[in-house]
């Protein structure tokens, strides 16, 4: 937000549409119960006190309302009767998008006694090098979600800043000035699970980008999670294991090693498995409707790290290090949404993972450095070796 320029705005807000005189310059009525605020908005091209108004019509989404703001006309946008809500001080989301400018989103703190003045600085962009994306965010029942935020993160340009936009009362959003190429767009709203889509942003100068559509699942949704506990190497089922999932009461696996936990909230939940004679198991899983069985594999207690047999193996070479020790290699099951195995390399860089059949992301992590690749293991006693990595430190 820029420093307010010397604009005489009192005349613009002295009278409301009902002819109600405001007390003082920019003031709200002093003799009535105030339930909503007034925002007086202007957008400028740059940050100096003499910066010109933006040169095109802007779309302003303020607390769910959508307004057209004609910058070149020299007039300010005045929005009245904005609900204060229960937050103190009251804050409302605002997004401003204009062709040829980078979208700006922020929370506006409303004054309860005077009009709130917002002087916004907007950065110009090259229409041949940036794009605009619009879309809609609803619940899984089709209800529009107002005040959801959609964040665009460029995966093609590491120097590009993330851009955000809030949705209006119809769940619609528009964000401009996004870097071209591959990007991730994540929709988030209070009380719902977030959702991410990938897209390729095209330049505004040559057309329009396809609209995005999100259907968010309520975070209050509950499902039954089922699964099985097995021994890591032999894959024998393990009865009598105690399974705790999220905040639900613990359950015990039956003679077939299976468990069932009802009424688990969707989203990221922690699962813990305890069984005498076996290492403790703790992991996070993504709980969703229709998810498949959760397969938990545990190892017998041992003072030594896992050795053969293994189903996925290879060598990690740490470029720039004196040896290859300390690389943590994990296998993340892409279908079950959980980590299935982990191994820390010695000086020779070798690693060994024992996992059941499935699709995995095998990731190598050393401090802040990481590299990964996807591997499909078909089972049936097969061993996939030679899944090698070279990681620059």
N, C-alpha and C positions, 0 to 999 in steps of 0.2 A: 504494500500500500504506500503511495507516495504522500508527501506532505501536501496538505490542502492548499490550493491556490486561492488568491483573493477573489472569491466569487460572491456576489451579493445574492444570497439564496432566500433571505427572509420573505421576500414577496411571493416566492413560489409556494411557500408552505403556510402562509398566514391563514388561509381558508381551506378547510377540508371540503369535500364534495357536499357535505351537509351544511356548510356555512358556519362551522364551528370555529371561533377565533382561538388561536393558539396563544398561550401566555408566554411572551418573550420571544426573541428571535430564535426560531427553530424549536420552540417549546411545545410540549404536549399540554392538553387541557388540565388545569390545576384543580378544577372543581368537579371532577367526575372520576369514576372508577376506570383506570386505564388497563386495558386487557391486551393491547397490541401496540407495536412500535411503528415508526416511520423511518424508511431508509431513503436518503437522497444520494443518488449514484451518478458518477461521471467517470469516463474512461479516457485515458491520455496515452499518447504515443511517446513513451520515454519517461524519465524520472525527474527532469528539471522542472523548476517552477514555471517555466514558460513553454512547456511541452504542448504541442497541439492536440486537439481531440483526435480520436481514431477516425479513420477516413471511410468507414463503412458501417452498415447496420450490424449491431451485435445482438446475440441471443443471450438473455440473462435468465438463469434459473435461480430463484431466490426462495428458499424454504418451500419448495415444491411448485411455486408459481412460475410461469414462463412469460417473459416480457420481451418485446422488441425495443431496442434502444438505438435511436438514430444519432450517432455521434456527430456527423457533419452539421446537423441542424443547430448545434450549440446549446440545446436544451438538456437539462438533467432528467434522469429517470427517477420518479418519485413513487415509491411503493408504500401504501398505508395499511394499517390494521394487521400487521404481522404478529401472529400469536407469540407471546412471551414464553409459554410453556412453563415447566417446573424448574428448569435449570437456573441457577443464580451465580453470576449474571447470565441473562438469557443469551444464547447463541443460535444462529441459524446458518445452514449451508448455502453458499452462493457459488455459481459457476458462470463465467462470462466467455462466450465464444464468438469470434468474428473472423470472417474470411481474410486471410493475409496476416493473422496474428496468432500467437500461441495462447491457447486456452489457459485461463487462470481460475483456480478453485481455492476457496478459503472459507473459514468460519467467520461470520460477522457477529460481533458482540453488540447487542441492541442496548440503547440507552432507554431507561424507563421514564426519564424526565424531559429529554430533548430529542430532536430528530438525530438520527445517526448518519453522518456524512462519510461516504466511501469514495475516495479518489483513487482509482486503480491505474497502475502502470501496466501497459501491454506491450509485449515484444513483437516486432514485425518478423515474419518468416517468408522464406522463398517458396512460392506455390509449386515450383518444379522440384523441390527437395523435401517437401512435407505433405502430409495428407490429413484429411478429416474423416472421422468415423463416428457414426451415430448408431443408435440401437435402443433396445427396450429391456427392462428388467422386471420380471414378474415372479410370483410364487409358483409352486408346482400346481396350484389350483387355478392359476391364470389371473390372480389379483395383481394389479400393478403395485410396485413397491416404490414409494416416494422417499427421497433422501438416501437411496443406495448410492454408493460411490464405485465408479469403474476406473481402474488404474491401468494405464498403458505403459508397458516396459519393453523397450527396444532390445531385442536379442541380436540385431544386426549391427547396431552402433553402440559400443560400450560407453561412449562419451555423452550420449543423449540422456537428458533428465526424464524421469517418469512424469507423465501428465495424468491428471485426474479430472473427472467430471461427475457432478451429482445428478440424480434423476429428478424429473418433475413429478407432479401428482399423477401423471399417466404412466410413470415408469420409464419415460424416454430421456435419453441423454445425447449430447453431441460434444465431441472433443476434437480440436484442431491443432495443427502444428506438430503432429506426430512424425518422428523420423521414419523415412522410407525403409521397406524391407520387412523381415520377420519380426514379429512382436508377440508379446503375451498380454492379454487383456483380462483382468480379474475383477469380478463383480462381488461386492461385499455389502451386507446390510445387517443391522442389529437384529438378532434373533434368527438369522438364517446361516446356512453353511455357504461359504464362498465358492465361487466357480470360476475356472480359468479356461480361456479359449486361446488358440494360436491363430494368427492371421498374417497376411502379407500386405503391408500398407502401400497403396498406390498414390502417386502425386495428385494433388487437387487440380493441377494445370491440365491434366489429361482426362479428367472424369471424376467419378465418385466411387467410393469404396462400398462394398456390400455391407448392409446393416447387420449388427450382431443382435442375437436374441438369447437372453438368459432366463432359466427357470430354476429359482433357488429353492432348496429344500429347507423347511422349517427346522431350526435347531432343537425344537421341542419334540420332534418325531422320535418314536421309540420302536425298536425292532428286537427280535430274538436272534442272538448270535450263537451259532453251533460250531463245533469243531472237534478235534481229536488231538490227544497228546501221545507222542511216539518217542522211542529211544533214537538218538541221533544216527547211530551207525547201522543198527540192525533193522530200524524202522518197526520194531515190535511195539504194539500198543501198550500203554501204561495205565492200568487201573489204579484208583486210589489217589490220584493227583488232585491237589486243591487248586482250583482256578478262580481267580478274582479278576473281574472285568469292570472298569470304571468304578462307580460308587455302588454297584449292585452287590448283594450278599454273595459270598463265595459258594461255589458248587464243587462237587467231587466227581471225577471221571468214573464211569462204570466199568464193567468187566471188558468192554470193547474199547476202552480208552476214550470214549466220547463224552462230551459235555454240552450243556445247553443253558444259556443265560438269558432270561427274558427281560423285557423292558429296559434295554440299553439305549441311551440317547445316541443319536447319530452324531458323527463327527469323530475327531481324534480322541481315542480312549486308551488307557493303559491296561495291558493284560499282564497278570503275574501268575506264574505256575510254581507250586512248591510240592516236592515229593522227596521223602527221605532217601538218601543215597544218591541223589542227583543234584546237579548244580541248579541254583535258583535261575528262573527265567523271567525277564522283564522286558517288555517291548511296547511300542505304540502301534495301534492299528487304526485304520480309517473305517469306521462303522457306517454302512449305508444299507438302504433297503435292497434286498435281492442279492446280497453278497454271498459268496460261496463259503464252504467250510474253512475255518481257521485251523491250520495245521501247525502245531507247536512241537518242535523237536528239542529234546533235552539230553544232556550228556551225564554219564555217571561221574561222580565226584572223583577227581584225580588232581595230583599236584603238578602234572605235566600237561602241556598244551595238546590239543587234538593232533593225532597223526593219521596214518593210513588206517582203514580205507578212505577214499575220497571220491567224489563224483565230478568235481570241477577243480582244476588246479592250474598252476602256471608260475611264472616268475615276474617279480617286480624289480625293475632297475631304476634306482634313484640317481638321476644325473646330477652331478655336482656334490654328491655325498661320498664319504670314504668307504661306506659299506651300505648294504640295502636293508639294514635292520629298522624296525619300528613302523613299517607301513601297515596300516590296518585295512584289511580286505574284507568287505562285507558282501553278502548276497541278499538282495531285496527282491522278494517275490512280487512281481508286477500285477498278478491276478489276485492274490490274497491281501496285498497291501501291507506286508509286514517283513521285517528282517528275519531271515531263516538261518544264517550262519555267519561267523566272523572268525578271522585268523590274523595274527600279527606276525610279520615276517622276521626271520633271523638275518644274519649277515649275508647268506646266500640268496636272499630274496624270494625263496620258494614259499608258496602258500597252498593250503589244502582246504577245500570246502566240501562238506557232505550235505547234500540237499536232495529232496525228492524231485520227481519230474515237475517241470514247470518253466515259466518264462522269468528270467532274472535280470536285474541290473547288478552287475558285479562292479563295485566301486572301490578304488584305492584312495586312502586319505592319509596325508602326512602333514600335521599342523593345519595351516590354512590352504594347503595345496590338495587338489583332488582331480581324479580322472575316472571315467566310467565307460562301460560298454555293456550292451545287452547280449545275453546268452540264453538260448533255449536248450534245456536238458530234457531228453525224451524218456529217461528212466531205463528200466529193463536191464540193470546191471552195467550199463555203459559208463565209461569214464571219459570226460572231456578234459584233455590236458593241452598245454600250450596256449592257454589264454593269458598272454603276456602283456605287461604294461611297462612303459618308460615314462617316468614322471620327472620333470625338471623342477628342482627346488630353488 
